[in-house]
Amino acid sequence: MLPVVSLDQFRHRLILLEEWLWCEGASKLGLARAEPTPQRVAERVEALSDLYTTGRDTMLGAIDDPAHLVAKVMYFLISDASKVFLILRELYERYGSKPYDLLRVVDVGAGVGATSAGLLLSLDPTKVQAVRLHGFDADERALRMWKVIVREVAKLAGIALESESQVTDLTQSSEVSTTWSFDLCLAQAVVNELPFAAAEADRLRTDWILNWATRGPTIVIEPALRETTRKLHAARDRILADGRAVVLAPCLHQERCPMLAAGDRDWCHEMRQWNPTPRVAKVQALTRRRDERTKYSFIVMVPRQNSPPLHPWEELSGRLVSDALNSKGKMERTLCDSGGRLVPLRLLDRDRTPNNELLATAERGTLIQINNTSMPRVSREARVTPVIRG
């Protein structure tokens, strides 16, 4: 996997990018005749957020409205870049990394550059000498901004950059994916927006991801919504059944997704504490639509022949796929374990110790290992530790 910087380094870079976007960048991108204000950006964010939630039925026809570019650049670019870092950091900790003289990346559905920015700001420039970045999108206006933004981001990260963009029909992944060789494919908030015919949507969505995942490491990031995430789970299962790709994350197993079998109300998504950058914080204070957490769903898949060693797991290991549910005298939550099972866990208040309290305090999506316990009750003697395989 890729060598990445620390959380503090990433956040410092992200703040520098935010300041550039709100000052010099806004002018260079042609977004504002005067310096943008939090109030104006907040209004744009609210309008665009409505399309992604309550207005999803009309989203495809309205999402490319030029007025939404202010929200995409000034707010969503910064807030969504962090998701890429969190995923890359997990992969780095679980699978290690190697240096690159030239890292070849394709950003499918590049938009104005949130995903590309997240990647470039995450990379350790002492171990990645240069990046060749290809951005694909159906929106020519957004790609023009992408070109300007990724150049500035590369300067902030201290990485030599070759960039190229292409306006393309994103539904035709088979045509695009066979043209380019890459070390990493990124696709954020794309798959759920592709205008596939309803009757064939499940198959086409699966084929779209499979076209990339059979050619190289592929990260798909989607909104943490039940509807979009369960479709991503279903595509994951079909890809594994195909046999040509394996999943590296978020799962610790190659079995069918237990969330799909559990019931229509269940879906696996991340919910991580993330202190917003200064400008984003001001906008969020006005919209009151987000708190100090970032939420997303994702899968990371690689061709089977290029898969790193998939370690066996000792004791009870897995990913926390629920928040902590506290009631009188106990705390409960659910673990998706390394065998592909949903395991209910219960920690009584009287059994809580410094060795097992991580079960109660860990964020949703945390990978943990539990030693010396019997299910579902977590014993006083149990030791709960984070999983790091790097």
C-alpha atoms as a printed R data frame, in Angstrom:
    type eleno elety resid chain resno       x       y       z
1   ATOM     1    CA   MET     A     1   0.000   0.000   0.000
2   ATOM     2    CA   LEU     A     2   0.986   3.668  -0.065
3   ATOM     3    CA   PRO     A     3   3.304   5.464   2.390
4   ATOM     4    CA   VAL     A     4   1.307   8.200   4.114
5   ATOM     5    CA   VAL     A     5   2.025  11.046   6.505
6   ATOM     6    CA   SER     A     6   0.776  11.423  10.075
7   ATOM     7    CA   LEU     A     7  -2.633  12.799  10.969
8   ATOM     8    CA   ASP     A     8  -1.080  16.074  12.152
9   ATOM     9    CA   GLN     A     9   0.847  16.510   8.903
10  ATOM    10    CA   PHE     A    10  -2.224  15.807   6.811
11  ATOM    11    CA   ARG     A    11  -4.355  18.240   8.791
12  ATOM    12    CA   HIS     A    12  -1.716  20.973   8.515
13  ATOM    13    CA   ARG     A    13  -1.625  20.560   4.744
14  ATOM    14    CA   LEU     A    14  -5.412  20.526   4.548
15  ATOM    15    CA   ILE     A    15  -5.668  23.835   6.423
16  ATOM    16    CA   LEU     A    16  -3.145  25.402   4.053
17  ATOM    17    CA   LEU     A    17  -5.202  24.232   1.092
18  ATOM    18    CA   GLU     A    18  -8.382  25.617   2.648
19  ATOM    19    CA   GLU     A    19  -6.792  29.037   3.136
20  ATOM    20    CA   TRP     A    20  -5.635  29.064  -0.476
21  ATOM    21    CA   LEU     A    21  -9.081  28.089  -1.775
22  ATOM    22    CA   TRP     A    22 -10.853  30.813   0.210
23  ATOM    23    CA   CYS     A    23  -8.403  33.546  -0.773
24  ATOM    24    CA   GLU     A    24  -6.204  33.355  -3.859
25  ATOM    25    CA   GLY     A    25  -7.769  30.137  -5.141
26  ATOM    26    CA   ALA     A    26 -11.316  31.482  -5.341
27  ATOM    27    CA   SER     A    27 -10.143  34.171  -7.729
28  ATOM    28    CA   LYS     A    28  -8.015  31.802  -9.823
29  ATOM    29    CA   LEU     A    29 -10.943  29.427 -10.147
30  ATOM    30    CA   GLY     A    30 -13.341  32.192 -11.151
31  ATOM    31    CA   LEU     A    31 -15.724  31.418  -8.299
32  ATOM    32    CA   ALA     A    32 -16.054  34.856  -6.734
33  ATOM    33    CA   ARG     A    33 -15.621  38.462  -7.734
34  ATOM    34    CA   ALA     A    34 -15.094  39.182  -4.044
35  ATOM    35    CA   GLU     A    35 -13.751  36.959  -1.274
36  ATOM    36    CA   PRO     A    36 -16.367  34.277  -0.442
37  ATOM    37    CA   THR     A    37 -18.150  34.487   2.906
38  ATOM    38    CA   PRO     A    38 -19.190  31.614   5.206
39  ATOM    39    CA   GLN     A    39 -22.845  32.690   4.843
40  ATOM    40    CA   ARG     A    40 -22.780  32.477   1.058
41  ATOM    41    CA   VAL     A    41 -20.984  29.138   1.082
42  ATOM    42    CA   ALA     A    42 -23.391  27.803   3.723
43  ATOM    43    CA   GLU     A    43 -26.367  28.638   1.514
44  ATOM    44    CA   ARG     A    44 -24.789  26.736  -1.385
45  ATOM    45    CA   VAL     A    45 -23.960  23.795   0.871
46  ATOM    46    CA   GLU     A    46 -27.552  23.537   2.076
47  ATOM    47    CA   ALA     A    47 -28.900  23.550  -1.474
48  ATOM    48    CA   LEU     A    48 -26.481  20.877  -2.636
49  ATOM    49    CA   SER     A    49 -26.975  18.745   0.488
50  ATOM    50    CA   ASP     A    50 -30.730  18.703  -0.156
51  ATOM    51    CA   LEU     A    51 -30.089  17.156  -3.560
52  ATOM    52    CA   TYR     A    52 -27.958  14.406  -2.051
53  ATOM    53    CA   THR     A    53 -30.556  13.528   0.591
54  ATOM    54    CA   THR     A    54 -34.211  14.514   0.216
55  ATOM    55    CA   GLY     A    55 -33.886  15.333  -3.463
56  ATOM    56    CA   ARG     A    56 -32.063  12.252  -4.742
57  ATOM    57    CA   ASP     A    57 -34.806  11.533  -7.293
58  ATOM    58    CA   THR     A    58 -34.034  14.803  -9.076
59  ATOM    59    CA   MET     A    59 -30.307  14.824  -8.347
60  ATOM    60    CA   LEU     A    60 -29.027  13.600 -11.688
61  ATOM    61    CA   GLY     A    61 -30.597  16.469 -13.578
62  ATOM    62    CA   ALA     A    62 -29.503  19.199 -11.194
63  ATOM    63    CA   ILE     A    63 -26.162  18.143  -9.748
64  ATOM    64    CA   ASP     A    64 -24.118  19.930 -12.444
65  ATOM    65    CA   ASP     A    65 -25.694  23.338 -11.820
66  ATOM    66    CA   PRO     A    66 -22.724  25.807 -11.882
67  ATOM    67    CA   ALA     A    67 -24.043  27.410  -8.674
68  ATOM    68    CA   HIS     A    68 -23.138  24.218  -6.807
69  ATOM    69    CA   LEU     A    69 -19.440  24.584  -7.642
70  ATOM    70    CA   VAL     A    70 -19.012  27.071  -4.782
71  ATOM    71    CA   ALA     A    71 -20.158  24.432  -2.276
72  ATOM    72    CA   LYS     A    72 -18.086  21.697  -3.923
73  ATOM    73    CA   VAL     A    73 -14.842  23.692  -3.886
74  ATOM    74    CA   MET     A    74 -15.095  25.722  -0.677
75  ATOM    75    CA   TYR     A    75 -16.662  23.088   1.547
76  ATOM    76    CA   PHE     A    76 -17.042  19.537   0.225
77  ATOM    77    CA   LEU     A    77 -13.544  19.407  -1.275
78  ATOM    78    CA   ILE     A    78 -11.976  19.967   2.140
79  ATOM    79    CA   SER     A    79 -14.403  17.807   4.130
80  ATOM    80    CA   ASP     A    80 -14.309  14.875   1.682
81  ATOM    81    CA   ALA     A    81 -10.515  14.850   1.281
82  ATOM    82    CA   SER     A    82 -10.211  13.561   4.838
83  ATOM    83    CA   LYS     A    83 -12.028  10.332   3.934
84  ATOM    84    CA   VAL     A    84  -9.270   9.404   1.499
85  ATOM    85    CA   PHE     A    85  -6.616   9.947   4.167
86  ATOM    86    CA   LEU     A    86  -8.444   7.809   6.742
87  ATOM    87    CA   ILE     A    87  -8.732   4.907   4.299
88  ATOM    88    CA   LEU     A    88  -5.132   5.161   3.104
89  ATOM    89    CA   ARG     A    89  -3.940   5.351   6.707
90  ATOM    90    CA   GLU     A    90  -5.807   2.146   7.591
91  ATOM    91    CA   LEU     A    91  -4.359   0.332   4.582
92  ATOM    92    CA   TYR     A    92  -0.874   1.538   5.509
93  ATOM    93    CA   GLU     A    93  -1.260   0.295   9.091
94  ATOM    94    CA   ARG     A    94  -2.699  -3.074   8.061
95  ATOM    95    CA   TYR     A    95  -0.586  -3.931   5.033
96  ATOM    96    CA   GLY     A    96   2.515  -1.738   5.178
97  ATOM    97    CA   SER     A    97   3.819   0.213   2.168
98  ATOM    98    CA   LYS     A    98   6.522   0.449  -0.437
99  ATOM    99    CA   PRO     A    99   8.261   3.476  -2.021
100 ATOM   100    CA   TYR     A   100   7.408   4.722  -5.501
101 ATOM   101    CA   ASP     A   101   9.579   6.586  -7.960
102 ATOM   102    CA   LEU     A   102   6.386   7.212  -9.929
103 ATOM   103    CA   LEU     A   103   2.910   6.504  -8.558
104 ATOM   104    CA   ARG     A   104   0.249   6.172 -11.289
105 ATOM   105    CA   VAL     A   105  -3.261   7.075 -10.137
106 ATOM   106    CA   VAL     A   106  -6.624   7.399 -11.853
107 ATOM   107    CA   ASP     A   107  -9.385   9.443 -10.215
108 ATOM   108    CA   VAL     A   108 -12.689   8.395 -11.767
109 ATOM   109    CA   GLY     A   109 -15.373  11.007 -11.212
110 ATOM   110    CA   ALA     A   110 -12.650  13.467 -10.257
111 ATOM   111    CA   GLY     A   111 -14.995  16.449 -10.016
112 ATOM   112    CA   VAL     A   112 -13.233  19.527  -8.648
113 ATOM   113    CA   GLY     A   113 -10.554  17.466  -6.900
114 ATOM   114    CA   ALA     A   114 -11.623  16.326  -3.414
115 ATOM   115    CA   THR     A   115 -10.351  12.777  -3.936
116 ATOM   116    CA   SER     A   116  -7.156  13.753  -5.746
117 ATOM   117    CA   ALA     A   117  -6.439  16.356  -3.062
118 ATOM   118    CA   GLY     A   118  -6.993  13.788  -0.316
119 ATOM   119    CA   LEU     A   119  -4.514  11.459  -1.992
120 ATOM   120    CA   LEU     A   120  -1.782  14.032  -2.634
121 ATOM   121    CA   LEU     A   121  -2.032  15.544   0.838
122 ATOM   122    CA   SER     A   122  -1.755  12.045   2.352
123 ATOM   123    CA   LEU     A   123   1.432  10.947   0.598
124 ATOM   124    CA   ASP     A   124   4.866  10.925   2.205
125 ATOM   125    CA   PRO     A   125   7.081  12.852  -0.264
126 ATOM   126    CA   THR     A   126  10.220  11.143   1.015
127 ATOM   127    CA   LYS     A   127   8.875   7.827  -0.286
128 ATOM   128    CA   VAL     A   128   6.794   8.913  -3.285
129 ATOM   129    CA   GLN     A   129   8.955  10.902  -5.665
130 ATOM   130    CA   ALA     A   130   6.333  11.748  -8.284
131 ATOM   131    CA   VAL     A   131   2.690  11.133  -9.135
132 ATOM   132    CA   ARG     A   132   1.123  10.718 -12.553
133 ATOM   133    CA   LEU     A   133  -2.535  11.586 -12.045
134 ATOM   134    CA   HIS     A   134  -5.368  11.100 -14.541
135 ATOM   135    CA   GLY     A   135  -8.725  12.673 -13.752
136 ATOM   136    CA   PHE     A   136 -11.900  11.503 -15.478
137 ATOM   137    CA   ASP     A   137 -15.262  13.226 -15.243
138 ATOM   138    CA   ALA     A   138 -18.297  14.065 -17.360
139 ATOM   139    CA   ASP     A   139 -18.231  17.726 -16.245
140 ATOM   140    CA   GLU     A   140 -15.728  19.783 -18.238
141 ATOM   141    CA   ARG     A   141 -16.115  22.837 -15.955
142 ATOM   142    CA   ALA     A   142 -15.258  20.807 -12.889
143 ATOM   143    CA   LEU     A   143 -12.211  19.276 -14.583
144 ATOM   144    CA   ARG     A   144 -10.860  22.717 -15.461
145 ATOM   145    CA   MET     A   145 -10.924  23.511 -11.745
146 ATOM   146    CA   TRP     A   146  -9.456  20.098 -10.943
147 ATOM   147    CA   LYS     A   147  -6.368  20.916 -13.027
148 ATOM   148    CA   VAL     A   148  -5.718  24.142 -11.111
149 ATOM   149    CA   ILE     A   149  -6.402  22.609  -7.703
150 ATOM   150    CA   VAL     A   150  -4.259  19.471  -8.053
151 ATOM   151    CA   ARG     A   151  -1.282  21.570  -9.146
152 ATOM   152    CA   GLU     A   152  -1.568  23.677  -5.999
153 ATOM   153    CA   VAL     A   153  -2.071  20.620  -3.795
154 ATOM   154    CA   ALA     A   154   1.038  18.940  -5.205
155 ATOM   155    CA   LYS     A   155   3.068  22.047  -4.300
156 ATOM   156    CA   LEU     A   156   1.743  21.937  -0.727
157 ATOM   157    CA   ALA     A   157   2.607  18.235  -0.467
158 ATOM   158    CA   GLY     A   158   6.065  18.662  -2.003
159 ATOM   159    CA   ILE     A   159   5.402  16.062  -4.702
160 ATOM   160    CA   ALA     A   160   6.260  16.304  -8.394
161 ATOM   161    CA   LEU     A   161   3.058  15.962 -10.401
162 ATOM   162    CA   GLU     A   162   2.118  15.032 -13.929
163 ATOM   163    CA   SER     A   163  -1.617  15.564 -14.420
164 ATOM   164    CA   GLU     A   164  -3.984  14.929 -17.268
165 ATOM   165    CA   SER     A   165  -7.766  15.134 -17.433
166 ATOM   166    CA   GLN     A   166 -10.332  13.680 -19.778
167 ATOM   167    CA   VAL     A   167 -14.027  14.414 -20.217
168 ATOM   168    CA   THR     A   168 -15.681  11.027 -20.511
169 ATOM   169    CA   ASP     A   169 -18.902   9.110 -20.053
170 ATOM   170    CA   LEU     A   170 -18.288   7.580 -16.635
171 ATOM   171    CA   THR     A   171 -20.689   4.710 -17.265
172 ATOM   172    CA   GLN     A   172 -18.226   3.309 -19.812
173 ATOM   173    CA   SER     A   173 -15.621   2.089 -17.331
174 ATOM   174    CA   SER     A   174 -14.631  -0.878 -19.500
175 ATOM   175    CA   GLU     A   175 -13.428   1.463 -22.240
176 ATOM   176    CA   VAL     A   176 -11.552   3.809 -19.892
177 ATOM   177    CA   SER     A   177 -10.044   1.205 -17.569
178 ATOM   178    CA   THR     A   178  -8.412  -0.793 -20.355
179 ATOM   179    CA   THR     A   179  -6.662   2.322 -21.693
180 ATOM   180    CA   TRP     A   180  -4.647   3.202 -18.594
181 ATOM   181    CA   SER     A   181  -2.174   1.310 -16.432
182 ATOM   182    CA   PHE     A   182  -2.362   2.382 -12.802
183 ATOM   183    CA   ASP     A   183  -1.138   1.650  -9.304
184 ATOM   184    CA   LEU     A   184  -4.337   2.925  -7.698
185 ATOM   185    CA   CYS     A   185  -7.866   3.739  -8.831
186 ATOM   186    CA   LEU     A   186  -9.989   6.117  -6.741
187 ATOM   187    CA   ALA     A   187 -13.744   6.643  -7.140
188 ATOM   188    CA   GLN     A   188 -15.500   8.783  -4.545
189 ATOM   189    CA   ALA     A   189 -19.254   9.481  -4.577
190 ATOM   190    CA   VAL     A   190 -19.483   8.243  -8.153
191 ATOM   191    CA   VAL     A   191 -21.024   4.786  -8.293
192 ATOM   192    CA   ASN     A   192 -24.321   5.777  -6.683
193 ATOM   193    CA   GLU     A   193 -24.727   8.661  -9.166
194 ATOM   194    CA   LEU     A   194 -24.169   6.691 -12.366
195 ATOM   195    CA   PRO     A   195 -27.373   6.791 -14.461
196 ATOM   196    CA   PHE     A   196 -27.809   3.063 -14.993
197 ATOM   197    CA   ALA     A   197 -31.183   1.767 -16.117
198 ATOM   198    CA   ALA     A   198 -33.050   0.440 -13.086
199 ATOM   199    CA   ALA     A   199 -33.559  -3.048 -14.543
200 ATOM   200    CA   GLU     A   200 -29.807  -3.555 -15.020
201 ATOM   201    CA   ALA     A   201 -28.413  -1.263 -12.320
202 ATOM   202    CA   ASP     A   202 -27.187  -4.014  -9.972
203 ATOM   203    CA   ARG     A   203 -25.297  -5.863 -12.688
204 ATOM   204    CA   LEU     A   204 -23.890  -2.719 -14.291
205 ATOM   205    CA   ARG     A   205 -22.780  -1.301 -10.943
206 ATOM   206    CA   THR     A   206 -20.939  -4.545 -10.191
207 ATOM   207    CA   ASP     A   207 -19.327  -4.666 -13.628
208 ATOM   208    CA   TRP     A   208 -18.256  -1.028 -13.313
209 ATOM   209    CA   ILE     A   209 -16.286  -1.685 -10.129
210 ATOM   210    CA   LEU     A   210 -15.018  -5.049 -11.384
211 ATOM   211    CA   ASN     A   211 -13.531  -3.449 -14.515
212 ATOM   212    CA   TRP     A   212 -11.204  -1.423 -12.297
213 ATOM   213    CA   ALA     A   213 -10.648  -3.933  -9.468
214 ATOM   214    CA   THR     A   214  -9.399  -6.663 -11.832
215 ATOM   215    CA   ARG     A   215  -6.739  -4.284 -13.208
216 ATOM   216    CA   GLY     A   216  -5.350  -2.770 -10.019
217 ATOM   217    CA   PRO     A   217  -6.035  -1.659  -6.430
218 ATOM   218    CA   THR     A   218  -9.365   0.167  -6.376
219 ATOM   219    CA   ILE     A   219 -10.917   2.287  -3.625
220 ATOM   220    CA   VAL     A   220 -14.626   3.066  -3.887
221 ATOM   221    CA   ILE     A   221 -16.008   5.607  -1.397
222 ATOM   222    CA   GLU     A   222 -19.733   6.230  -1.089
223 ATOM   223    CA   PRO     A   223 -22.061   8.283   1.138
224 ATOM   224    CA   ALA     A   224 -22.888   6.646   4.473
225 ATOM   225    CA   LEU     A   225 -26.541   6.243   3.504
226 ATOM   226    CA   ARG     A   226 -28.414   2.975   3.879
227 ATOM   227    CA   GLU     A   227 -29.643   2.869   0.269
228 ATOM   228    CA   THR     A   228 -26.302   3.583  -1.397
229 ATOM   229    CA   THR     A   229 -24.244   1.472   1.026
230 ATOM   230    CA   ARG     A   230 -26.347  -1.671   0.779
231 ATOM   231    CA   LYS     A   231 -25.982  -1.498  -2.999
232 ATOM   232    CA   LEU     A   232 -22.219  -1.288  -2.486
233 ATOM   233    CA   HIS     A   233 -22.346  -4.334  -0.187
234 ATOM   234    CA   ALA     A   234 -24.261  -6.259  -2.862
235 ATOM   235    CA   ALA     A   235 -21.722  -5.314  -5.548
236 ATOM   236    CA   ARG     A   236 -18.917  -6.456  -3.239
237 ATOM   237    CA   ASP     A   237 -20.532  -9.875  -2.839
238 ATOM   238    CA   ARG     A   238 -20.980 -10.320  -6.592
239 ATOM   239    CA   ILE     A   239 -17.355  -9.350  -7.228
240 ATOM   240    CA   LEU     A   240 -16.113 -11.880  -4.672
241 ATOM   241    CA   ALA     A   241 -18.344 -14.533  -6.239
242 ATOM   242    CA   ASP     A   242 -16.759 -13.719  -9.615
243 ATOM   243    CA   GLY     A   243 -13.413 -14.738  -8.103
244 ATOM   244    CA   ARG     A   244 -11.067 -12.356  -9.891
245 ATOM   245    CA   ALA     A   245 -10.708  -9.803  -7.066
246 ATOM   246    CA   VAL     A   246 -10.455  -9.855  -3.278
247 ATOM   247    CA   VAL     A   247 -11.441  -7.288  -0.666
248 ATOM   248    CA   LEU     A   248  -8.763  -5.696   1.543
249 ATOM   249    CA   ALA     A   249 -10.975  -3.323   3.523
250 ATOM   250    CA   PRO     A   250 -13.146  -2.649   5.388
251 ATOM   251    CA   CYS     A   251 -13.651  -6.396   5.797
252 ATOM   252    CA   LEU     A   252 -11.378  -8.874   7.558
253 ATOM   253    CA   HIS     A   253 -12.926 -11.722   5.556
254 ATOM   254    CA   GLN     A   254 -13.884 -12.820   2.036
255 ATOM   255    CA   GLU     A   255 -17.326 -14.140   2.991
256 ATOM   256    CA   ARG     A   256 -20.692 -12.711   1.973
257 ATOM   257    CA   CYS     A   257 -21.564  -9.451   3.701
258 ATOM   258    CA   PRO     A   258 -23.516 -10.369   6.860
259 ATOM   259    CA   MET     A   259 -25.178  -6.934   6.898
260 ATOM   260    CA   LEU     A   260 -27.253  -7.838   3.838
261 ATOM   261    CA   ALA     A   261 -28.533 -10.989   5.508
262 ATOM   262    CA   ALA     A   262 -29.219  -9.292   8.831
263 ATOM   263    CA   GLY     A   263 -32.134  -7.231   7.539
264 ATOM   264    CA   ASP     A   264 -33.034  -4.221   5.425
265 ATOM   265    CA   ARG     A   265 -32.194  -1.788   8.217
266 ATOM   266    CA   ASP     A   266 -28.495  -2.722   8.505
267 ATOM   267    CA   TRP     A   267 -25.525  -1.300   6.643
268 ATOM   268    CA   CYS     A   268 -21.792  -1.012   7.350
269 ATOM   269    CA   HIS     A   269 -20.366   2.501   7.420
270 ATOM   270    CA   GLU     A   270 -17.627   4.486   9.107
271 ATOM   271    CA   MET     A   271 -18.196   7.236  11.651
272 ATOM   272    CA   ARG     A   272 -14.939   8.866  12.729
273 ATOM   273    CA   GLN     A   273 -14.145  11.863  14.887
274 ATOM   274    CA   TRP     A   274 -12.679  14.571  12.703
275 ATOM   275    CA   ASN     A   275 -12.094  18.119  13.882
276 ATOM   276    CA   PRO     A   276 -13.197  20.326  10.979
277 ATOM   277    CA   THR     A   277 -10.790  22.848   9.501
278 ATOM   278    CA   PRO     A   278 -11.434  26.496  10.477
279 ATOM   279    CA   ARG     A   279 -13.453  27.556   7.419
280 ATOM   280    CA   VAL     A   280 -15.422  24.323   7.275
281 ATOM   281    CA   ALA     A   281 -16.239  24.749  10.974
282 ATOM   282    CA   LYS     A   282 -17.697  28.211  10.315
283 ATOM   283    CA   VAL     A   283 -19.891  26.878   7.518
284 ATOM   284    CA   GLN     A   284 -21.065  23.953   9.645
285 ATOM   285    CA   ALA     A   285 -21.980  26.310  12.469
286 ATOM   286    CA   LEU     A   286 -24.344  28.050  10.039
287 ATOM   287    CA   THR     A   287 -25.843  24.970   8.375
288 ATOM   288    CA   ARG     A   288 -25.940  22.792  11.539
289 ATOM   289    CA   ARG     A   289 -25.998  19.744   9.265
290 ATOM   290    CA   ARG     A   290 -22.747  18.101  10.339
291 ATOM   291    CA   ASP     A   291 -20.867  17.651  13.574
292 ATOM   292    CA   GLU     A   292 -17.259  16.809  14.351
293 ATOM   293    CA   ARG     A   293 -17.460  13.444  12.642
294 ATOM   294    CA   THR     A   294 -16.909  12.272   9.113
295 ATOM   295    CA   LYS     A   295 -19.143   9.527   7.736
296 ATOM   296    CA   TYR     A   296 -18.641   7.321   4.704
297 ATOM   297    CA   SER     A   297 -18.828   3.795   3.300
298 ATOM   298    CA   PHE     A   298 -16.060   2.194   1.280
299 ATOM   299    CA   ILE     A   299 -14.505  -0.913  -0.204
300 ATOM   300    CA   VAL     A   300 -10.920  -1.577  -1.265
301 ATOM   301    CA   MET     A   301 -10.432  -4.366  -3.797
302 ATOM   302    CA   VAL     A   302  -7.398  -5.719  -5.630
303 ATOM   303    CA   PRO     A   303  -6.873  -8.347  -8.345
304 ATOM   304    CA   ARG     A   304  -6.615 -11.761  -6.756
305 ATOM   305    CA   GLN     A   305  -3.177 -12.390  -8.251
306 ATOM   306    CA   ASN     A   306  -1.825  -9.138  -6.737
307 ATOM   307    CA   SER     A   307  -3.328  -9.513  -3.281
308 ATOM   308    CA   PRO     A   308  -1.025  -9.056  -0.275
309 ATOM   309    CA   PRO     A   309  -0.978 -11.907   2.257
310 ATOM   310    CA   LEU     A   310  -4.328 -12.110   4.049
311 ATOM   311    CA   HIS     A   311  -3.349 -12.943   7.617
312 ATOM   312    CA   PRO     A   312  -5.241 -15.452   9.742
313 ATOM   313    CA   TRP     A   313  -6.748 -13.799  12.806
314 ATOM   314    CA   GLU     A   314  -6.203 -14.963  16.339
315 ATOM   315    CA   GLU     A   315  -8.878 -14.872  19.017
316 ATOM   316    CA   LEU     A   316 -11.922 -12.718  18.218
317 ATOM   317    CA   SER     A   317 -11.080 -10.008  15.673
318 ATOM   318    CA   GLY     A   318 -13.253  -7.772  13.567
319 ATOM   319    CA   ARG     A   319 -14.694  -4.355  12.821
320 ATOM   320    CA   LEU     A   320 -17.121  -2.537  15.072
321 ATOM   321    CA   VAL     A   321 -20.174  -1.964  12.875
322 ATOM   322    CA   SER     A   322 -22.433  -0.297  15.409
323 ATOM   323    CA   ASP     A   323 -22.228   2.570  17.855
324 ATOM   324    CA   ALA     A   324 -22.117   1.823  21.568
325 ATOM   325    CA   LEU     A   325 -25.656   1.263  22.876
326 ATOM   326    CA   ASN     A   326 -25.744   2.100  26.564
327 ATOM   327    CA   SER     A   327 -28.511   0.952  28.903
328 ATOM   328    CA   LYS     A   328 -28.794   0.343  32.630
329 ATOM   329    CA   GLY     A   329 -25.728  -1.507  33.827
330 ATOM   330    CA   LYS     A   330 -24.308  -2.436  30.422
331 ATOM   331    CA   MET     A   331 -23.055  -1.409  26.993
332 ATOM   332    CA   GLU     A   332 -23.733  -3.369  23.793
333 ATOM   333    CA   ARG     A   333 -22.435  -3.221  20.240
334 ATOM   334    CA   THR     A   334 -21.912  -5.410  17.182
335 ATOM   335    CA   LEU     A   335 -18.706  -6.773  15.681
336 ATOM   336    CA   CYS     A   336 -18.316  -8.057  12.110
337 ATOM   337    CA   ASP     A   337 -15.706 -10.714  12.784
338 ATOM   338    CA   SER     A   338 -12.940 -12.241  10.676
339 ATOM   339    CA   GLY     A   339 -15.213 -15.169   9.829
340 ATOM   340    CA   GLY     A   340 -17.905 -12.979   8.307
341 ATOM   341    CA   ARG     A   341 -20.320 -13.182  11.247
342 ATOM   342    CA   LEU     A   342 -22.123 -10.410  13.109
343 ATOM   343    CA   VAL     A   343 -21.214 -10.962  16.754
344 ATOM   344    CA   PRO     A   344 -23.207  -9.228  19.520
345 ATOM   345    CA   LEU     A   345 -20.996  -8.055  22.368
346 ATOM   346    CA   ARG     A   346 -22.041  -7.011  25.863
347 ATOM   347    CA   LEU     A   347 -19.872  -5.295  28.463
348 ATOM   348    CA   LEU     A   348 -21.376  -4.972  31.931
349 ATOM   349    CA   ASP     A   349 -20.497  -1.830  33.845
350 ATOM   350    CA   ARG     A   350 -19.090  -3.903  36.705
351 ATOM   351    CA   ASP     A   351 -16.772  -5.758  34.285
352 ATOM   352    CA   ARG     A   352 -15.346  -2.636  32.666
353 ATOM   353    CA   THR     A   353 -11.578  -2.244  33.146
354 ATOM   354    CA   PRO     A   354  -8.769  -0.229  31.512
355 ATOM   355    CA   ASN     A   355  -7.949  -3.349  29.480
356 ATOM   356    CA   ASN     A   356 -11.401  -3.682  27.885
357 ATOM   357    CA   GLU     A   357 -12.804  -0.142  27.902
358 ATOM   358    CA   LEU     A   358 -11.785   0.367  24.253
359 ATOM   359    CA   LEU     A   359 -14.866  -1.649  23.373
360 ATOM   360    CA   ALA     A   360 -17.017   1.092  24.882
361 ATOM   361    CA   THR     A   361 -15.048   4.109  23.622
362 ATOM   362    CA   ALA     A   362 -13.871   3.097  20.132
363 ATOM   363    CA   GLU     A   363 -15.388   4.789  17.118
364 ATOM   364    CA   ARG     A   364 -17.657   2.944  14.742
365 ATOM   365    CA   GLY     A   365 -15.454   1.278  12.138
366 ATOM   366    CA   THR     A   366 -12.533   0.572  14.491
367 ATOM   367    CA   LEU     A   367 -10.737  -2.735  13.976
368 ATOM   368    CA   ILE     A   368 -10.269  -4.563  17.274
369 ATOM   369    CA   GLN     A   369  -9.079  -7.865  18.696
370 ATOM   370    CA   ILE     A   370 -10.484  -9.356  21.902
371 ATOM   371    CA   ASN     A   371  -8.512 -11.912  23.904
372 ATOM   372    CA   ASN     A   372  -9.837 -14.116  26.695
373 ATOM   373    CA   THR     A   373 -13.564 -13.665  26.307
374 ATOM   374    CA   SER     A   374 -16.706 -15.674  25.758
375 ATOM   375    CA   MET     A   375 -19.504 -14.296  23.598
376 ATOM   376    CA   PRO     A   376 -21.596 -12.311  23.891
377 ATOM   377    CA   ARG     A   377 -20.455 -11.176  27.349
378 ATOM   378    CA   VAL     A   378 -17.027  -9.573  27.460
379 ATOM   379    CA   SER     A   379 -15.354 -10.712  30.626
380 ATOM   380    CA   ARG     A   380 -13.535  -8.616  33.173
381 ATOM   381    CA   GLU     A   381 -10.319 -10.400  32.181
382 ATOM   382    CA   ALA     A   382 -10.743  -9.625  28.473
383 ATOM   383    CA   ARG     A   383  -8.216  -7.445  26.704
384 ATOM   384    CA   VAL     A   384  -9.495  -5.313  23.786
385 ATOM   385    CA   THR     A   385  -6.796  -3.902  21.510
386 ATOM   386    CA   PRO     A   386  -6.764  -2.133  18.128
387 ATOM   387    CA   VAL     A   387  -5.755  -4.203  15.085
388 ATOM   388    CA   ILE     A   388  -2.641  -2.960  13.294
389 ATOM   389    CA   ARG     A   389  -0.965  -5.265  10.794
390 ATOM   390    CA   GLY     A   390   1.623  -2.964   9.219
